Amino acid sequence: MKYGIVLGYVSKLNFKETLASIEEIKDSIFFGLKNDLKLISVDGGLVTNKKDWLNDDFQQTKRPIDFDVIDYKGFGEIIIANNKWRRNLISKIEHLEHKKGIISKFSTIDRDAKLGNTSSLIYDELGIEILAKELDHQYLDDFIVKIYKQVYETDKKVSSNHKILKSLHFSKTLTFVTYKKLRELYPLLTFKERINKFAKENGSFVLKDYVEKIINHKSMNSFSEDVFNFKTFSKLYVYNSECEKAVSIGYASYQVDREVLREQNLLLKENYKNNNNYNFLIKSNKLPLTLSAGLFINRITMIILEKQHIAEVHSSIWSNEFIEYCNANKIKIF
């Protein structure tokens, strides 16, 4: 298996069918969630003023692409993660009802991404931000189920249009499991091995209560103190049978309030953020509590269309060796 692609692999759909199906999947999930949850559609933020601190630095493990703005002698950044931007925007919407919010399509460049057959330098997310009054763990779980149901229904609809594809690519049931339970089930396995084994045996699942347990794990994405409430962060995994591994396709979590920010600062000690503009808004209760969620739309598209590499469903920069391999094996990539 080279580049995560099985030897002899041939796409079941031609390039024209792939293009049409990608559009159908994206539109179906976007408009399905927008209408079901009665959300306001907004264009996702692309750049931000550096001093506003609306970017997420992932504990300084992600380097933003910054640039000078000649007109007012300031500096801008391409936004790496859109959660802070969405929360800031939702604070400006007058008379927004409780449990209502916004939905946006967000794309960015992750120059520090660990590349593989399910990830590239380009990061695409369907993002949702919901206004909340208080933490509600049951509502959070129900919300994730609603999101997953839309993905499941989209899979059924798109797959039915192509007899050559499997009729379903996601399990009908969604299991919720904690980090502690995973350790009890597979005590001798690594974290990633547990994820893969549980997904293969149980289908789609949501991993809960795990961030604080793996916060210093070198192979995990780093979490900043001022975005998600670690105790509520939940990640949605599915089993990709084409790639034979568990793949994360989304997440949901409440964002931090003043008290949670203080607690997570004691844990991570990101004291250099204490006096930035965004954290000041949190500490002074000028930002509403929100439920933040995202779907990794390219990974979902890969699974539904039974593709083995993310290059088959979206455009990015690829190595010359990979391009030559795909050309030699008649694999159409963007």
N, C-alpha and C positions, 0 to 999 in steps of 0.2 A: 504494500500500500504506500504510494508516494503522494505527498501533499494531501493526505487524507482521502485519496481517491482509489477505489478498488481497481485492480488491474482488469482491463477489458470493459470498464464502465462505459455505457452509452446512455445519453439522456433519452428518456421516453418521449419527451416533447421536442419538436423542432424549434428553431429560434423564434419564428413568428408566433407559434403557439405559446412559447414562454413569455414573450413580451405582453401578449394580450392577457395571459393569466396573472402576471405580476400586477398589472393595473387593476384587474378584477379583485384580487386578494386585498390590495391596499385600500381600494375604495369600499369594499364590502365591510371590512373591519372598522375603518374610520367612520363611515356614515352609520353603520350599525350601532356603534358605541355612542356617537353623537346624538342619535335619535332616541336610543333606549334610555340614556342617562340625562337627556335634555341639556346638552352642553353647548356652550358658545364656541364656535370655531375661530381660532386666531392663528396668524402666521407665527411660527416659532422664532424666538430671538436668535440672531446670528452673531452679532457683536455686542460688546458692552464696554462702557468706560471703565478702565482699569481701576480707578479709585473707588468705584461703587461696590466692588467686590461681589458682583453677581455671578462670578465664575466659581467653580468647585475645583480646588487644587488637589483633591484626593490625598491629603496629608503630604503635599508637595511632591507627589510621585508622578504627576502629570504636568508637562510643560505646555502652557498655552502658547498659541501663535499670536504674538503681539506686534503692534505697528504704531508708528507715530501718526498723529492727526494734525496736519499742517495748519488747518484753519484756526484751531484754538490752542495749539501747542500742548496738546495732551497725548495720551496713549490709549489705544483701544486693544481689545483682545477678542479673538474668536471664542465664542462660548463653547466649553467642553461638555458641560452638562446643563440642562435647561431648567432644573428644578427651582433654583433660587429665582431665576428670571420669571418663571410662571407664578410663583408665590408673590413676588413683588407686583406683577401685573394684576393679579386677582384682588390685591388690596385696594386697587384704584377703581374697581367696578362698583358703581353705586347700586344699592338695594338688591344685592345678590342674595338669593335665598340659601338657607342652610342645606347642605348636601347637593348644591348645584355648583357648576364651575366651568372650566374651559378645556378644550382639546386642541392639540397642535401637532403638526408634523415637524419634526426637528432633525436636522442633519448637521454633522460637524466633522472635523478632522481630529483624530486621536493619534498624534505623532508618536506616542509611547505605547501604542497598542501591541499586545503580544499576538502576532499574526498566526493564523491557522486556517483550516478549511471552514470554520464558522465565524471568523473575525478578520477584519481588515483595517486599514487606516481610516476608512470612512465608517462613521457610526450613525445609523438611522434609528430614530425612536418615534413612536406614536405616544405623545405625552398627555397626561390628564392631571388636572389639579382641581380638587374638590374643597369647597369651603366647609369647615368643621367647627363645632362649638366645644367639643371635648373629645378625648380619646375614647374610642368605642371599638374594642377588639372584635366583637361580633360583626359590626358593620364592615370593618376592614376585611374579614374573611368572606362575608357575603359579596362584597365589592369585587374581590378577586375572582369569585365564582362567576359573577356576571361577565367579567372581562374574558375569562376562559370560555364561557359558553358562546360568546361571539366568535372567538377563534374556531371553536369546534364546529359551529354552524357554517362558517365560511368554508372550512375544510370540506364539509359535506357537499356544499353547493358547487364549489370549484371542481372537486374530484369527480362529481357526477357528470361533468361536461367532457371528461376524458376517460373513455373506457379502459385505456391502457394503464391508468393510474389505479392505485388501491382506492377502495371506497372510503376508508378512514385512515388518518395518520395520527390521531390523538385519542387517548383513552376516553371513554364516556364519563368515567368517574374521576374526581380530583381529590387526592388524599392530602391531608395536612399532617406534617410530621415535624418534630423538634430536633434540634441538634443532639440533645441528650438521648432521644429515642434511637437516632441513627447509630450513635456510639454503642448503645446496648445491643442493637441488632447485629452490628458488624464490628466487634471490638478490635479485631486484628487488621482491619483495613485502614488506609489513609482516607482523608476527608473526600477527595475526588473519587476514590474507589467506592466509597459508601454511596455517594450520589449516583454513580453509574449503576451499581448493583440494585439500589432501591428502585430506580426508574425502570430498569429492565424487568424487575419482578412485580412492580405495582402500577406502572404507567405514570401518567402525569401527577405531579405532586407539588406542594408548596412547602418550602423549608422555612421554619419560624424559629425565633429565639436563638440565633446563632452568631450574630455579628460580634458581640462581646467575647465570644468563645474563640473566634479566629482572627481577632483584630490585628494581631502581630504576626500572622502567618504570612510568610514571604510570597507564597504562590497565589494569595488572594488579592483581589482589588482592595485598595485602601479606602477607608471611609473617613470623611471629614467630620469634625465635631458639630458643625453648624448647619447641616442639611437634614439628615434623617434621624428620627428617634430610633436608636439601635434596638430598643425592646420591641418595637413594632415592625421593624423591617422584615419583609417577607419576599422570598424569591420564588418565581414560578419556573419549574423544570418540566421538560417533556423528554421522552425517549425518542431519539432519532434513529430509526432502524436502518436507514441507509448508511449512516456514519457509525452505527453501533455504539452510541454513547449518549449520555444525558446532556441536554443542551438547555441553558437558561433562555427563556423567551420573554421574560418580563419580571416586574417587581412592583411592590406597593408598600407604602409606609407613611405614617404621619411625619410631618416635619417637626423640627424642634421648637419648643417654646423657651421662655426665659430660664425656667428651672432646669429643664433638660439640657439646655446649652451649658449651664453651670456644671451639672453633673458630668457631662461628657468632656468638658474641658479638664476636669480633674483626672479623667481617664487618659486622655490623649495629650494633654498639656500643649495645645496649640496656642500658646500665649501671644504669639505674633499677630493673631487675629482679634485680640481683645478690643482694639480701638478702631476697627474698620467700620465703614458706613453701614454695611448690611447687618453686622452683629449689634450695632447700636439700635437699629430698628427692632431687632428681636428683644433686646434687653429692656427697651422702653415700651414694649407691647404695642408697637405700631404696625406689626404684621399680623394678619389673622392666622389662626391655626388652620392648616390644610392637610388633606390627604393627597399624597403625590404618587403617581403611578406611571409606568411606561411599558410599552411592548416593543421588543426588538424585531421589527417587521421583516427584515431580510432573512433572519433565521426561521421565522414562521413560513415565509415564502419557500425557502429551501426545502423544508419538510413536506409541505403540501405538494410541491412539484417534483419531489423525489430527486433533488439535486444533491451532489456530493461535495460541492465547493461553493462558497459564498460568491465567488467571482462569476458564477453562472446566473446570478440574480441581481447584481448591482455593480456599478463601475467604481474602480479604484486604481491605484498604482500596483502593478505586479512585477515580480522579478523577470528578467529575460529568460531565465531557465524555466520558470513556471509557464510563461507564454509559449515557449518552444515545446514544452511537454504537452500542453493543451492542443496546440496546432498539430503535433504529431499523432495525437490520439483523437483528433476530430471532436474536441470538447469546445463548444462555443462559450466564450467568456466576454464580459463587458470590459 
